[in-house]
Amino acid sequence: MSRVPVLTYHSMRVEGGAYASNDHVALARDLELIHRLGLRIVTLKTIARAVIDGGLDRLEGAVGISFDDGPDFDWRDIHHPAHGFQRGFANILRDFAARTGRTDTHATAFVIVGPEARRELDQTCMAGAGWWNDDWWPYAASRGIAIENHSWDHNHATLERTMQREGAKGNFTAIDSYEECDLEIRQASDFIDARVGEGACSLFAYPYGEWNTYQAQTYLPTFGHEHRLIAAFTTGGEPVTPGSDRWTLPRYVCGDHWRSPEELEGILRGTG
Ligand SMILES: [Zn+2]
């Protein structure tokens, strides 16, 4: 049975300079592992389409790569105040492509979309240095980094107010009505398309990896003509298989499902 692991990295996770504490270090090492194992990298849209049309067998020996939340370091290098220079994720992919001659070094960036939410999260979750912009989205999208939907405001705990009607924050399962899903999901698809290009947005990643049955079984399958998404990703910690549901496609998270190259090798070989 074909199985396609999808890996997730957070460019904001810079807590030190070692593999286990820094997703920039981990991504660079993991690309070498992917290369050594002879895996090809396919887009998450390719994986979603293969699940939908029953053709996942075509993707045997493939892996998907995604980035979550969409701070600037998905794209740009940064000088971290505590941990120094960090190569941006897109540049890590570019370095890897230059070194290996590979042409399949794409990734999907699931971004928090609302400008106000990003401005506020930049203050509350990062250094308040203006590191959460959307100016780079169109460039990234034309250079192998797909810009996709990680909701309007993540229903994030540190925001003053979110789209959740009763002020329940810090989890995405509280988004359980049409009105809230419309604001969190459809509104975000519209903004990405306006910023990146018509039809750019086609995938969703649940904030915190959390979803509820209203989102996955009612809103997303029913209102496709409004949100225009074809699939949604969780952080379920298993590979995508032919039996996976298109609205709850699982991913693995760096630092959570694996903390070393050896653990990732187990996941990629199907023994971990
Ligand atoms: Zn997130």
Residues whose N, C-alpha, C, O or C-beta is under 5 A from the ligand:
A	BS01	ZN	D68 D69 P207 Y208
